[in-house]
Amino acid sequence: MTLNALVESLRPLEPPWSEVGRTCRRICLLRAAGRYAEAQRIEDTELAAAAAKASREGSGPGPEADARLATMLAGEAERVAAAVAFAEILAPMLSERLGDRAAIHAQAPKHPHRGPGTGAPGGVRGIADFIEEMLAQDRAGTR
C-alpha cells in the first residue's frame, strides 16, 4: 500500500465520498459473489454518478479524484476479500459449534419447572434453580 493510499484509508470520508465508498463496497461484494454483470452495471451507473458528484463537491474532477476513486475501489476490494476469507473459515466453525449445542439440547431430558429449591432430578440444575437458591439464602440471612 502506498503512502497516499494509507492516508486516504485513514481520512474520514466526507458525505459525497462516503456514498462512493458504500457503492464501491457493494460492487466488490457482488463481484465476490460472482455477480459480475450486476457489479458492472452499478459501477457504470451508480458509482459513476456518485464519483462525479463527489469530485464536483470536492477538489473537482481530475487526477486527484480519479486516484481517490481507484484507492477506494482497491481498499474495498481488499476489505471484502478479507471478510470473505474470514467468513469461509468462521462459518464451518460456527456451524460445527452450533450443531454440537443443538445435539446436546436434543439429548437433554425435558423437565418442567419444579418450583423454588426443588431442582431437577438427578442433580441436573438450571440457572433458575441457582438464582432461586441464592435468593432463598439471602432471604433467610436477612430475617
Summary of the structure (lengths in Angstrom):
residues: 143
radius of gyration: 27.7
end to end distance: 69.2
largest distance: 80.4
contacts: 336
relative contact order: 0.09
helix: 78%
strand: 0%
